[in-house]
Amino acid sequence: KPIRSAAVSQGIPYITTLEGAQAAISGMDSTERTGFSVKPIQEYTETSQTKTRKYKHDLDLRHSMWN
């Protein structure tokens, strides 16, 4: 317990399982490869209908630009 307390008080990550360590490493690798970005929560919750509507709007816009 003293190790955990010391790590937490210093803001040092404290991982106690192999699975947790593997997940942390996987996340760090992914961030290194693809970078880190932030996007609004609405982008995560878009329904397929919303995406279809946006796609159609984008196609209409592109079509109007070429005519």
C-alpha positions as a Markdown table, in Angstrom:
| # | Residue | x | y | z |
|---|---|---|---|---|
| 1 | Lys | 0.0 | 0.0 | 0.0 |
| 2 | Pro | 2.8 | 2.5 | 0.6 |
| 3 | Ile | 3.9 | 2.2 | -3.0 |
| 4 | Arg | 0.4 | 3.0 | -4.3 |
| 5 | Ser | 0.1 | 6.0 | -1.9 |
| 6 | Ala | 3.4 | 7.4 | -3.0 |
| 7 | Ala | 2.6 | 6.9 | -6.7 |
| 8 | Val | -0.8 | 8.6 | -6.4 |
| 9 | Ser | 0.5 | 11.5 | -4.3 |
| 10 | Gln | 3.2 | 12.1 | -7.0 |
| 11 | Gly | 0.8 | 11.8 | -9.9 |
| 12 | Ile | 2.6 | 8.7 | -11.2 |
| 13 | Pro | 0.5 | 6.0 | -13.0 |
| 14 | Tyr | 0.1 | 2.9 | -10.9 |
| 15 | Ile | -0.9 | -0.3 | -12.8 |
| 16 | Thr | -1.4 | -3.5 | -10.8 |
| 17 | Thr | -2.3 | -6.0 | -13.5 |
| 18 | Leu | -0.7 | -7.3 | -16.7 |
| 19 | Glu | -3.9 | -6.5 | -18.6 |
| 20 | Gly | -3.9 | -3.0 | -17.3 |
| 21 | Ala | -0.2 | -2.5 | -18.4 |
| 22 | Gln | -0.9 | -3.9 | -21.8 |
| 23 | Ala | -3.9 | -1.6 | -22.2 |
| 24 | Ala | -1.8 | 1.4 | -21.2 |
| 25 | Ile | 1.0 | 0.5 | -23.6 |
| 26 | Ser | -1.5 | -0.1 | -26.4 |
| 27 | Gly | -3.0 | 3.4 | -25.8 |
| 28 | Met | 0.4 | 5.0 | -25.8 |
| 29 | Asp | 1.4 | 3.3 | -29.0 |
| 30 | Ser | -1.9 | 4.4 | -30.7 |
| 31 | Thr | -1.4 | 8.0 | -29.6 |
| 32 | Glu | 2.2 | 7.9 | -30.9 |
| 33 | Arg | 1.1 | 6.6 | -34.3 |
| 34 | Thr | -2.1 | 8.6 | -34.9 |
| 35 | Gly | -1.7 | 11.6 | -32.6 |
| 36 | Phe | -4.3 | 12.8 | -30.1 |
| 37 | Ser | -7.4 | 14.7 | -31.1 |
| 38 | Val | -10.5 | 16.0 | -29.5 |
| 39 | Lys | -13.9 | 16.0 | -31.1 |
| 40 | Pro | -17.4 | 16.9 | -29.9 |
| 41 | Ile | -19.4 | 14.2 | -28.3 |
| 42 | Gln | -22.1 | 14.6 | -31.0 |
| 43 | Glu | -19.7 | 13.1 | -33.5 |
| 44 | Tyr | -19.6 | 9.9 | -31.5 |
| 45 | Thr | -23.4 | 9.7 | -31.2 |
| 46 | Glu | -24.3 | 10.5 | -34.8 |
| 47 | Thr | -26.9 | 8.0 | -36.1 |
| 48 | Ser | -26.5 | 6.4 | -39.5 |
| 49 | Gln | -29.4 | 8.6 | -40.7 |
| 50 | Thr | -27.6 | 11.7 | -39.7 |
| 51 | Lys | -24.5 | 10.6 | -41.5 |
| 52 | Thr | -26.5 | 9.7 | -44.6 |
| 53 | Arg | -28.1 | 13.1 | -44.5 |
| 54 | Lys | -24.7 | 14.8 | -44.1 |
| 55 | Tyr | -23.3 | 12.7 | -46.9 |
| 56 | Lys | -26.1 | 13.6 | -49.3 |
| 57 | His | -25.7 | 17.3 | -48.4 |
| 58 | Asp | -22.0 | 17.1 | -49.2 |
| 59 | Leu | -22.7 | 15.4 | -52.5 |
| 60 | Asp | -25.3 | 18.0 | -53.4 |
| 61 | Leu | -22.8 | 20.8 | -52.5 |
| 62 | Arg | -20.0 | 19.2 | -54.6 |
| 63 | His | -22.4 | 18.7 | -57.5 |
| 64 | Ser | -23.5 | 22.3 | -57.4 |
| 65 | Met | -19.9 | 23.4 | -57.5 |
| 66 | Trp | -19.3 | 21.6 | -60.7 |
| 67 | Asn | -22.4 | 22.7 | -62.5 |
